[in-house]
Amino acid sequence: MNRTKIKALLARTAPLEKVLIKGWVRTRRDTKEFSFLEINDGSCLASIQVIVDAGSPGSEHLPDLSTGAAVAVTGEMVPSPGKGQAFEIRSHALEFVGGSGGDAYPLQKKRHSDEFLRTIAHLRARTNKYGAIMRIRSRTSHLIHRFFEEEGFFLIHTPVITGSDCEGAGEMFRITTVKGTTPASEDFFGKETNLTVSGQLSAEMMALALGDVYTFGPTFRAENSHTSRHAAEFWMLEPEMAFCDLAGNMDVAEALIKYVVKGVLETCSEDITLFAKFVDKTLMATLTSLRDDTYERLPYKEAVEILQNAKKKFEYPVSFGIDLQSEHERYLAEEHFKKPVFVYNYPKGIKPFYMRVNDDNETVAAMDLLVPRIGELVGGSQREEREDVLRKRMADMNLPEEEYWWYLDSRRFGSVPHSGFGLGFERLLMLLTGITNIRDVIAFPRTPGSIDF
Amino acid sequence: MNRTKIKALLARTAPLEKVLIKGWVRTRRDTKEFSFLEINDGSCLASIQVIVDAGSPGSEHLPDLSTGAAVAVTGEMVPSPGKGQAFEIRSHALEFVGGSGGDAYPLQKKRHSDEFLRTIAHLRARTNKYGAIMRIRSRTSHLIHRFFEEEGFFLIHTPVITGSDCEGAGEMFRITTVKGTTPASEDFFGKETNLTVSGQLSAEMMALALGDVYTFGPTFRAENSHTSRHAAEFWMLEPEMAFCDLAGNMDVAEALIKYVVKGVLETCSEDITLFAKFVDKTLMATLTSLRDDTYERLPYKEAVEILQNAKKKFEYPVSFGIDLQSEHERYLAEEHFKKPVFVYNYPKGIKPFYMRVNDDNETVAAMDLLVPRIGELVGGSQREEREDVLRKRMADMNLPEEEYWWYLDSRRFGSVPHSGFGLGFERLLMLLTGITNIRDVIAFPRTPGSIDF
């Protein structure tokens, strides 16, 4: 007979005469007459209780069924007399699939620190917390794809290997197939190549052909940063919309986040509740605000005035022209507005060459979305579509035109106003779960000096 | 007023009093009294016809509206008296958005060679053919995600940067942040790191926690290969299922491909028709077979016998123990069975260490799916779940156990039978469109010596 997943069983409201489950033992408790097994198969947070009568077929394996062992159980699903579950399974036949080494198994039933679990990333998804984050990560990815498909966007896979060394977003990893001091001209691609820090410039080319597009893939930073917010490899979502201005850009970002939060609350409630209970007591309030509140929108200039007038003492002083620090961003979202805030029209001097220069010639049509606890979740802009203005910006910033001939082409041929943004996927997951270390929302995180798996 | 996309307009069955479209001019034809513009916005293959009366608002821009120029048109959608379209738009106001440099625009209305279009990959998605392939690529990605979500799989993002140098699937790119002869111990991760050739081993860890998972992301090969079937960077889909044997593995692969082909035929029919008409006359027959036929399943041994008895003369002679060549694979699928064929139970000697050894101790529980025109589309196996057999295989193949301590852990703790496969996403796209060069199904392809964008 076919196996049924525990998620499907627990969704039932009626008993079942015969059922086959397969999974891993979370706990075992023995009495003289029978044993209780809690079986989890990863399909959901909850386990199902199995009763194995002493002497029933396969019960001779019970001593081997310590935490982590794999089993298959055929039996009847019946109403449970015990607390905490509507149904339980009475085993008719127990099959021992794989042992777990008894005391050698690193995930004994007790609380383990996040630090310890990082050293066994290959096993930690078997715990409640990390199983839940992996399920939420998957569901959030699916919601993102669904949102964009419903809105008529096309998914573009922009390349990970780039010949550009100045995409502008950070330090890059170099890629090579040669050793030592062999010149780049003899390397695989005939020139120096790097791991991308952003798919934006490629995505722009596709938006100017297909209309609305997005990329969603791995991006890289070679910064030797040991904070809880930075990883060398992370996933970034980057939509790019033709015929879209800065206000439209903010509209898309706000609609996306509301859609995702609503979807996660509706379909991952069991997993989310775990985080609301044990990780961040304010989580439900944050998520409700993200879903229901209208996000504030204010110019950078006004944000600076609010920060200057704040009673709070900041580590970094505030004046027009500075890049906002995390403490400033969080103050605006958490304390002043108490909801998500778009800050837009940033000073030209702190922003990249591709952002559209405003008529004041002092600011660019950039926007950041600031959210409680995380700070910047989204960063985007209307792009400079005017060829002459773009060339001037590039010259001012000493960017070599010959490296960007194809990018400039897009402003020579059928250039249109367009906009887009980047959203750090792991930051979104931290927002959704209350987890504070980026290493804990990635299956196998990559940080300086750390690549064990 | 809000812009309407052309795809939505063309889906209408009734006229519209007022509409705003934005897009790019494909062609312009002038008479004394009015001009015809074909406008495309990338949302679909078809363009919409716009009639601009001489002297109407914005008509002074008409001379600038050569192929590739960007416009916005407000007007009325009315039944078209002309052939080839049900509706057309009579312009009330024409806005000139961006010029296209007249004759300088590389995509004049004529047929361009694929070779030429590869040199302008940043513009080629503006042509019918490359726009269509990009839309099909997007839709196929979405269908893959939908299939696995409906089937209860979790999406896992396995890392691109790996510390392993022997994942077994091919030559690797090295990643570094240091120059010249600096030792790897002083590099970013403290050891030599590479770009992944497969997410399988990581995905196995997740399947053994969550049940059914899949990865879908970029993978890399540093082979200096100049064929039409190989790229240095490509996307790979890798599902991995706990409690699943080789037959179940083939079931998943067959169900997936049928789901995707059915979905593409239903929702991309306009774009697919373009390829069936101009690229591959046999395309519809191939796709119908992929969707409707029951795929053949036969052991490698029988496949070898069929090939040995074939009247066809092969370049590579066939005997038990050889790796099947593309000519053999295509013969089986195209000529002998005339439908997709799973070949399974391959000789142990030509397959990687992680494949499960069969009771004959001569073959492993591997399977390849062979399809017409492409040859191998899917390669998978049941994995070796028995710790002692796995260790012996690794020793026989001189693989260092200390590099795989975490992989071996999964066989020590709650090991279960499990299976999975890899599907080259670009090969699937070539199958779906009849395109024969991998460079033409990737937005910005990466091949040896070629990284212009």
Boltz contact constraints between the chains, C-beta under 6 A:
constraints:
  - contact:
      token1: [A, 22]
      token2: [B, 243]
      max_distance: 6.0
  - contact:
      token1: [A, 24]
      token2: [B, 414]
      max_distance: 6.0
  - contact:
      token1: [A, 41]
      token2: [B, 211]
      max_distance: 6.0
  - contact:
      token1: [A, 42]
      token2: [B, 209]
      max_distance: 6.0
  - contact:
      token1: [A, 42]
      token2: [B, 210]
      max_distance: 6.0
  - contact:
      token1: [A, 42]
      token2: [B, 211]
      max_distance: 6.0
  - contact:
      token1: [A, 43]
      token2: [B, 211]
      max_distance: 6.0
  - contact:
      token1: [A, 68]
      token2: [B, 413]
      max_distance: 6.0
  - contact:
      token1: [A, 68]
      token2: [B, 414]
      max_distance: 6.0
  - contact:
      token1: [A, 69]
      token2: [B, 414]
      max_distance: 6.0
  - contact:
      token1: [A, 70]
      token2: [B, 414]
      max_distance: 6.0
  - contact:
      token1: [A, 70]
      token2: [B, 416]
      max_distance: 6.0
  - contact:
      token1: [A, 97]
      token2: [B, 416]
      max_distance: 6.0
  - contact:
      token1: [A, 98]
      token2: [B, 414]
      max_distance: 6.0
  - contact:
      token1: [A, 98]
      token2: [B, 415]
      max_distance: 6.0
  - contact:
      token1: [A, 98]
      token2: [B, 416]
      max_distance: 6.0
  - contact:
      token1: [A, 100]
      token2: [B, 413]
      max_distance: 6.0
  - contact:
      token1: [A, 100]
      token2: [B, 414]
      max_distance: 6.0
  - contact:
      token1: [A, 101]
      token2: [B, 412]
      max_distance: 6.0
  - contact:
      token1: [A, 101]
      token2: [B, 413]
      max_distance: 6.0
  - contact:
      token1: [A, 105]
      token2: [B, 413]
      max_distance: 6.0
  - contact:
      token1: [A, 122]
      token2: [B, 205]
      max_distance: 6.0
  - contact:
      token1: [A, 122]
      token2: [B, 406]
      max_distance: 6.0
  - contact:
      token1: [A, 125]
      token2: [B, 206]
      max_distance: 6.0
  - contact:
      token1: [A, 125]
      token2: [B, 209]
      max_distance: 6.0
  - contact:
      token1: [A, 126]
      token2: [B, 209]
      max_distance: 6.0
  - contact:
      token1: [A, 135]
      token2: [B, 154]
      max_distance: 6.0
  - contact:
      token1: [A, 138]
      token2: [B, 154]
      max_distance: 6.0
  - contact:
      token1: [A, 138]
      token2: [B, 155]
      max_distance: 6.0
  - contact:
      token1: [A, 141]
      token2: [B, 155]
      max_distance: 6.0
  - contact:
      token1: [A, 142]
      token2: [B, 145]
      max_distance: 6.0
  - contact:
      token1: [A, 142]
      token2: [B, 149]
      max_distance: 6.0
  - contact:
      token1: [A, 145]
      token2: [B, 142]
      max_distance: 6.0
  - contact:
      token1: [A, 145]
      token2: [B, 145]
      max_distance: 6.0
  - contact:
      token1: [A, 149]
      token2: [B, 142]
      max_distance: 6.0
  - contact:
      token1: [A, 154]
      token2: [B, 135]
      max_distance: 6.0
  - contact:
      token1: [A, 154]
      token2: [B, 138]
      max_distance: 6.0
  - contact:
      token1: [A, 155]
      token2: [B, 138]
      max_distance: 6.0
  - contact:
      token1: [A, 155]
      token2: [B, 141]
      max_distance: 6.0
  - contact:
      token1: [A, 156]
      token2: [B, 443]
      max_distance: 6.0
  - contact:
      token1: [A, 157]
      token2: [B, 235]
      max_distance: 6.0
  - contact:
      token1: [A, 159]
      token2: [B, 233]
      max_distance: 6.0
  - contact:
      token1: [A, 159]
      token2: [B, 444]
      max_distance: 6.0
  - contact:
      token1: [A, 159]
      token2: [B, 446]
      max_distance: 6.0
  - contact:
      token1: [A, 160]
      token2: [B, 218]
      max_distance: 6.0
  - contact:
      token1: [A, 161]
      token2: [B, 233]
      max_distance: 6.0
  - contact:
      token1: [A, 161]
      token2: [B, 446]
      max_distance: 6.0
  - contact:
      token1: [A, 163]
      token2: [B, 451]
      max_distance: 6.0
  - contact:
      token1: [A, 173]
      token2: [B, 175]
      max_distance: 6.0
  - contact:
      token1: [A, 173]
      token2: [B, 177]
      max_distance: 6.0
  - contact:
      token1: [A, 174]
      token2: [B, 176]
      max_distance: 6.0
  - contact:
      token1: [A, 175]
      token2: [B, 173]
      max_distance: 6.0
  - contact:
      token1: [A, 175]
      token2: [B, 175]
      max_distance: 6.0
  - contact:
      token1: [A, 176]
      token2: [B, 174]
      max_distance: 6.0
  - contact:
      token1: [A, 177]
      token2: [B, 222]
      max_distance: 6.0
  - contact:
      token1: [A, 180]
      token2: [B, 181]
      max_distance: 6.0
  - contact:
      token1: [A, 181]
      token2: [B, 180]
      max_distance: 6.0
  - contact:
      token1: [A, 188]
      token2: [B, 448]
      max_distance: 6.0
  - contact:
      token1: [A, 189]
      token2: [B, 451]
      max_distance: 6.0
  - contact:
      token1: [A, 190]
      token2: [B, 449]
      max_distance: 6.0
  - contact:
      token1: [A, 193]
      token2: [B, 451]
      max_distance: 6.0
  - contact:
      token1: [A, 202]
      token2: [B, 444]
      max_distance: 6.0
  - contact:
      token1: [A, 205]
      token2: [B, 122]
      max_distance: 6.0
  - contact:
      token1: [A, 206]
      token2: [B, 125]
      max_distance: 6.0
  - contact:
      token1: [A, 209]
      token2: [B, 42]
      max_distance: 6.0
  - contact:
      token1: [A, 209]
      token2: [B, 125]
      max_distance: 6.0
  - contact:
      token1: [A, 209]
      token2: [B, 126]
      max_distance: 6.0
  - contact:
      token1: [A, 210]
      token2: [B, 42]
      max_distance: 6.0
  - contact:
      token1: [A, 211]
      token2: [B, 41]
      max_distance: 6.0
  - contact:
      token1: [A, 211]
      token2: [B, 42]
      max_distance: 6.0
  - contact:
      token1: [A, 211]
      token2: [B, 43]
      max_distance: 6.0
  - contact:
      token1: [A, 218]
      token2: [B, 160]
      max_distance: 6.0
  - contact:
      token1: [A, 222]
      token2: [B, 177]
      max_distance: 6.0
  - contact:
      token1: [A, 233]
      token2: [B, 159]
      max_distance: 6.0
  - contact:
      token1: [A, 233]
      token2: [B, 161]
      max_distance: 6.0
  - contact:
      token1: [A, 235]
      token2: [B, 157]
      max_distance: 6.0
  - contact:
      token1: [A, 243]
      token2: [B, 22]
      max_distance: 6.0
  - contact:
      token1: [A, 406]
      token2: [B, 122]
      max_distance: 6.0
  - contact:
      token1: [A, 406]
      token2: [B, 453]
      max_distance: 6.0
  - contact:
      token1: [A, 412]
      token2: [B, 101]
      max_distance: 6.0
  - contact:
      token1: [A, 413]
      token2: [B, 68]
      max_distance: 6.0
  - contact:
      token1: [A, 413]
      token2: [B, 100]
      max_distance: 6.0
  - contact:
      token1: [A, 413]
      token2: [B, 101]
      max_distance: 6.0
  - contact:
      token1: [A, 413]
      token2: [B, 105]
      max_distance: 6.0
  - contact:
      token1: [A, 414]
      token2: [B, 24]
      max_distance: 6.0
  - contact:
      token1: [A, 414]
      token2: [B, 68]
      max_distance: 6.0
  - contact:
      token1: [A, 414]
      token2: [B, 69]
      max_distance: 6.0
  - contact:
      token1: [A, 414]
      token2: [B, 70]
      max_distance: 6.0
  - contact:
      token1: [A, 414]
      token2: [B, 98]
      max_distance: 6.0
  - contact:
      token1: [A, 414]
      token2: [B, 100]
      max_distance: 6.0
  - contact:
      token1: [A, 415]
      token2: [B, 98]
      max_distance: 6.0
  - contact:
      token1: [A, 416]
      token2: [B, 70]
      max_distance: 6.0
  - contact:
      token1: [A, 416]
      token2: [B, 97]
      max_distance: 6.0
  - contact:
      token1: [A, 416]
      token2: [B, 98]
      max_distance: 6.0
  - contact:
      token1: [A, 443]
      token2: [B, 156]
      max_distance: 6.0
  - contact:
      token1: [A, 444]
      token2: [B, 159]
      max_distance: 6.0
  - contact:
      token1: [A, 444]
      token2: [B, 202]
      max_distance: 6.0
  - contact:
      token1: [A, 446]
      token2: [B, 159]
      max_distance: 6.0
  - contact:
      token1: [A, 446]
      token2: [B, 161]
      max_distance: 6.0
  - contact:
      token1: [A, 449]
      token2: [B, 190]
      max_distance: 6.0
  - contact:
      token1: [A, 451]
      token2: [B, 163]
      max_distance: 6.0
  - contact:
      token1: [A, 451]
      token2: [B, 189]
      max_distance: 6.0
  - contact:
      token1: [A, 451]
      token2: [B, 193]
      max_distance: 6.0
  - contact:
      token1: [A, 453]
      token2: [B, 406]
      max_distance: 6.0
